[in-house]
């Protein structure tokens, strides 16, 4: 174990986080690059490490984003319907 992560066996990498959230590890990496995911630690090899609390926050964010996506799709559909009617 590295000094950065020593004493924190509950820290997880993108593979474990992806499994818990039902997405591929690359999706987690993309979220980090986009600033949507914020790991609590980085080990001495530069690998991102997440706590269970980080995963909970991501899970909550996913739910909000999915809800917004559905609402947005409905709003776009409504606008298209209005445009077609006129």
NUPA-164009 format. One line per 8 residues: number of its first residue (from 1); their letters; for each residue x, y, z of C-alpha. Coordinates in Angstrom, 3 decimals. Example, Ala and Ser with C-alpha at 12.3 -4.5 7.8 and 13.67 -1.06 7.14 Angstrom:
<zatis>
1> as> 12.300:-4.500:7.800 ~ 13.670:-1.060:7.140
</zatis>
This chain:
<zatis>
1> xxxxxxxx> 0.000:0.000:0.000 ~ 1.223:3.529:-0.680 ~ 1.644:6.326:1.871 ~ -1.181:8.312:0.282 ~ -3.710:5.523:0.737 ~ -2.209:3.766:3.778 ~ -4.749:3.023:6.495 ~ -7.662:3.366:4.061
9> xxxxxxxx> -8.473:-0.138:2.816 ~ -11.973:0.979:1.801 ~ -10.624:3.110:-1.061 ~ -11.686:1.921:-4.514 ~ -10.520:2.511:-8.052 ~ -12.607:3.140:-11.173 ~ -13.159:-0.604:-11.726 ~ -14.779:-1.105:-8.312
17> xxxxxxxx> -16.721:2.166:-8.546 ~ -17.986:1.219:-11.998 ~ -19.167:-2.167:-10.719 ~ -21.089:-0.522:-7.902 ~ -22.714:2.011:-10.216 ~ -23.339:-0.347:-13.126 ~ -21.069:1.453:-15.582 ~ -17.775:0.611:-17.275
25> xxxxxxxx> -14.553:1.787:-15.598 ~ -13.840:4.084:-18.557 ~ -17.067:5.944:-17.802 ~ -15.779:6.657:-14.290 ~ -12.464:7.852:-15.749 ~ -14.356:10.118:-18.164 ~ -16.363:11.582:-15.268 ~ -13.100:12.411:-13.488
33> xxxxxxxx> -11.732:14.145:-16.592 ~ -14.993:16.063:-17.039 ~ -14.992:17.179:-13.410 ~ -18.176:15.242:-12.611 ~ -16.421:12.806:-10.236 ~ -13.975:13.822:-7.525 ~ -11.849:11.076:-5.976 ~ -10.836:11.555:-2.341
41> xxxxxxxx> -7.282:10.369:-2.895 ~ -4.635:9.713:-5.498 ~ -2.020:7.087:-4.756 ~ 1.666:7.522:-5.487 ~ 1.177:5.910:-8.904 ~ -1.371:8.581:-9.815 ~ -4.386:6.273:-9.583 ~ -7.643:7.829:-8.429
49> xxxxxxxx> -9.182:6.357:-5.292 ~ -12.744:6.770:-4.076 ~ -14.322:6.312:-0.652 ~ -17.741:4.695:-0.196 ~ -19.049:8.225:0.446 ~ -17.678:9.348:-2.932 ~ -19.582:6.497:-4.567 ~ -22.770:7.472:-2.728
57> xxxxxxxx> -22.415:11.055:-3.997 ~ -21.874:9.811:-7.540 ~ -24.905:7.541:-7.270 ~ -27.045:10.483:-6.116 ~ -25.728:12.634:-8.958 ~ -26.516:9.899:-11.473 ~ -30.132:9.808:-10.346 ~ -30.487:13.573:-10.689
65> xxxxxxxx> -28.853:13.614:-14.115 ~ -31.048:10.773:-15.380 ~ -34.179:12.537:-14.125 ~ -33.105:15.749:-15.832 ~ -32.454:13.840:-19.039 ~ -35.948:12.397:-19.042 ~ -37.503:15.763:-18.292 ~ -35.382:17.392:-20.989
73> xxxxxxxx> -36.423:14.789:-23.537 ~ -40.073:15.385:-22.696 ~ -39.601:19.118:-23.041 ~ -37.931:18.713:-26.434 ~ -40.719:16.380:-27.570 ~ -43.280:18.921:-26.434 ~ -41.528:21.704:-28.335 ~ -41.382:19.577:-31.469
81> xxxxxx> -45.052:18.753:-31.192 ~ -45.893:22.430:-30.845 ~ -43.725:23.230:-33.858 ~ -45.386:20.555:-35.972 ~ -48.865:21.682:-35.018 ~ -48.325:25.230:-36.220
</zatis>
